[in-house]
């Protein structure tokens, strides 16, 4: 019931599981990469550290953009 209500509120229609699967299948690699570039902008990236942080020093200059995507270099 919650799913039906959510779909009605956001999309003003009911979308079947088959339609959702079909729409997902239409997405191609180029579209995924374009969205990733938009969402993971290196100038806006944030880092969260959890646990013991003894000796950890993290600087923005240590974050690097790799040719095939975004990654990090060792920061300790």
N, C-alpha and C positions, 0 to 999 in steps of 0.2 A: 504494500500500500504506500509506503514512504517513497518508493521509486516512482510510482505512478504520479504522486503529488509533485515530486521534484521535477519530473519531466514536464508536467503541465505548467508549473511555475516558470521554468527556464525556457522551454522550447515551444510551449503552447500546443503540443501534440505528444502522442505516445510513440516512442521509437522502439520497434521490436528488436530482439536480440539479433535476428538475421540481418536487419538493417545496420545495426552497429558493427557487426562483423564485416559486412560488405564495405562500409565506410572505412574501417581500419585497413582492409585489404587494398583500398585505393591509394593509400599513402605510400610514397616512394622514398628512396634513400635521400634524394636531393631535398625533398621537403623536410625530412627529419634533420638533416645537417643544417639547413637554413634556420630552422627553429632553435636548434642547439646553439648556433652562433648568436642568435638574438637573445636567448635566455642566459647564456654563460659568457657574458661580456667581461673580459678580464679586468676592465676598469671598475666593475661593480661587484666582483666576486668577493665572497666573505668566507672565512674559515672559522670553524668551531672545533675547539680541542676539549677533550673530556678525559679526565683521569689525572694522574700525577704529572705535573708540568715542570718538575725539577730540571733546570738547565735548558728548557726549550726557549729558543728565541726565534721568532718568526717576523720577517720583514717583507713588505710588499715587493721589494726588489728581488726576493728569492722566488717569487711566483713567476713561472715562465709559461709562455704559450708555445706548445709544440705544433709542428706542422700539421698533424692529423687531428688535433684537438687540444683541449686544455689539460695541462698536467702540472705537477709541482715538482720542484727539485728538493733534495733533502734540505731541511731548514734547521737542523740541530747543530 
